[in-house]
Amino acid sequence: MTRWLLIMAVCSGSITCVSSGPVRARAPSRAPSPPQPPRTIIVGDVHGCIDELRQLLGNALGPPLPTDRVVLVGDLIDKGPWPLEVLRLAKHSGYDAVVGNHEDAVLKVIQRLHRMEREPKMVPLLENDLDPARIGPRLSHRLRRLCASNDARGHLRICRDEVRALLHSMTASDLNWITRLPTMLRLAGAGPDGADVTVVHAGLAPNVPLNAQRREVLVSVRNILANGKAALEKGYDPSLGSPWASMWHGPEHVVFGHDARRRLQRWPHATGLDTGCVYGGNLTALVLPAWELHTVACPTYEAVS
């Protein structure tokens, strides 16, 4: 049906009827969507699985936006196929991370080597080295000498071939980045309704204030024994004690990794994200403040040889 418009011809004082042609009804205007709050994307133990990390941050979640914050729960390196690539992706992309027990082991190796040869402390040496690209081969050579000596007793874990290969390929920039990783990140207001969230690699000792937690607990605890002590990495028996997270009563919610045996953990005041990617499980991310879980499947990898 043709509609007609009445147009007032002011100059002549007459009324003229002209056809405007069919007039289509306009779609109702939509109110602009409210701006989405910045996301905090917390990713579980990557262990050198860079393809799965890229898939998680790309296909599963969409590429991180400039307002997003990506946080890794530690253990970026070791075991998987591309440990240094994961470390360098995090370093160059400005991701945050906490130190895991595998990063901590590398730092202990370097400290041990420096003590053995009575050299300056680690960080000044790295910052002042004349040839930063040669740091890795030099440390690898020293580690080989240490492991061939009588001093290797009690340090067999650091004498693995993959540790030496990792050190050999590291630059001063890589090592400096690891030395600056904190043991704990407190994300103020990142959770639902503006709640605070704390990220650590392994866990916490219940009934101990956050600022009084010991480093070895933060990077290696899984269970709390019946006597109240933390069961640390050395001599750990999963059948003894209870998951530390089951005994943590807040008030801050803690997000952690490290415990691939238990896979995804959801406790009232703690969430565990180590879902065993390097062992053929999943790589998992928790997205705040929406509190959404995203995963990608992983193949089974062997330790780097």
Long-range contacts (C-beta under 8 A, 24 or more apart in sequence): 37-289, 38-65, 38-67, 38-68, 38-69, 39-64, 39-65, 39-67, 39-68, 39-69, 39-287, 39-288, 39-289, 39-290, 40-68, 40-69, 40-71, 40-187, 40-190, 40-197, 40-287, 40-288, 40-289, 41-68, 41-69, 41-70, 41-71, 41-285, 41-286, 41-287, 41-288, 42-71, 42-72, 42-73, 42-197, 42-199, 42-255, 42-273, 42-285, 42-286, 42-287, 42-288, 43-70, 43-71, 43-72, 43-73, 43-273, 43-283, 43-284, 43-285, 44-73, 44-257, 44-273, 44-274, 44-275, 44-277, 44-283, 44-284, 44-285, 45-73, 45-74, 45-75, 45-100, 45-257, 45-258, 45-260, 45-273, 45-274, 45-277, 45-278, 46-72, 46-75, 46-76, 46-80, 46-86, 46-277, 46-283, 47-75, 47-76, 47-77, 47-78, 47-79, 47-80, 47-83, 47-102, 47-277, 47-278, 47-301, 48-76, 48-77, 48-78, 48-79, 48-80, 48-81, 48-82, 48-83, 48-85, 48-86, 48-278, 48-301, 48-304, 49-80, 49-81, 49-82, 49-86, 49-277, 49-278, 49-283, 49-298, 49-301, 50-80, 50-81, 50-82, 50-85, 50-86, 50-89, 51-82, 52-277, 52-283, 52-296, 52-298, 53-86, 53-89, 53-283, 54-89, 55-296, 56-283, 56-285, 56-294, 56-295, 56-296, 57-285, 59-296, 60-285, 60-294, 60-295, 60-296, 61-285, 61-287, 61-294, 64-93, 69-96, 69-187, 69-190, 70-95, 70-96, 71-95, 71-96, 71-97, 71-98, 71-185, 71-187, 71-199, 72-96, 72-97, 72-98, 73-97, 73-98, 73-100, 73-199, 73-200, 73-201, 73-255, 73-256, 73-257, 73-258, 73-273, 73-274, 74-98, 74-99, 74-100, 74-101, 74-102, 74-103, 74-181, 74-201, 74-202, 74-219, 74-257, 74-258, 75-100, 75-101, 75-102, 75-103, 75-201, 75-257, 75-258, 75-274, 76-100, 76-102, 76-103, 77-102, 77-103, 77-106, 77-166, 78-102, 78-105, 78-162, 78-163, 78-166, 78-303, 78-304, 79-162, 79-278, 79-301, 79-303, 79-304, 80-277, 80-278, 80-301, 80-304, 81-301, 81-304, 83-166, 83-304, 84-166, 84-169, 84-170, 84-174, 87-174, 87-177, 87-178, 88-174, 91-173, 91-174, 91-177, 96-185, 97-181, 98-181, 98-182, 98-183, 98-184, 98-185, 98-199, 98-200, 98-201, 98-218, 99-178, 99-181, 99-182, 99-183, 99-201, 99-219, 100-201, 100-202, 100-219, 100-257, 100-258, 101-201, 101-202, 101-219, 101-220, 101-233, 101-258, 103-178, 103-181, 104-215, 104-219, 104-220, 105-157, 105-158, 105-163, 106-163, 106-166, 106-167, 106-175, 106-178, 107-178, 107-179, 108-158, 109-139, 109-143, 109-158, 109-163, 109-167, 110-139, 110-167, 110-175, 112-146, 112-155, 112-158, 113-139, 113-142, 113-143, 113-146, 116-142, 116-146, 116-151, 117-142, 122-175, 122-179, 123-176, 123-179, 126-172, 126-175, 126-176, 126-179, 127-172, 127-176, 129-172, 132-171, 132-172, 132-173, 133-171, 133-172, 135-170, 135-171, 135-172, 135-175, 136-167, 136-168, 136-169, 136-170, 136-171, 136-174, 137-168, 139-167, 139-168, 139-170, 140-164, 140-165, 140-167, 140-168, 143-167, 160-303, 161-305, 162-303, 162-304, 162-305, 165-304, 165-305, 166-304, 183-213, 183-215, 183-218, 183-219, 184-210, 184-213, 184-218, 186-210, 186-252, 187-288, 190-288, 190-289, 191-253, 191-288, 191-289, 191-291, 192-288, 192-289, 192-290, 192-291, 193-289, 194-289, 195-252, 195-253, 196-252, 196-253, 197-252, 197-253, 197-254, 197-255, 197-288, 198-252, 198-253, 198-254, 198-255, 199-254, 199-255, 199-256, 200-254, 200-255, 200-256, 201-256, 201-257, 201-258, 202-256, 202-257, 202-258, 202-259, 203-230, 203-244, 203-245, 203-248, 203-254, 203-256, 203-258, 203-259, 203-270, 204-244, 204-248, 204-254, 205-230, 205-244, 206-244, 206-247, 206-248, 206-249, 210-252, 219-258, 220-258, 222-258, 222-259, 243-267, 245-269, 245-270, 245-272, 255-286, 264-293
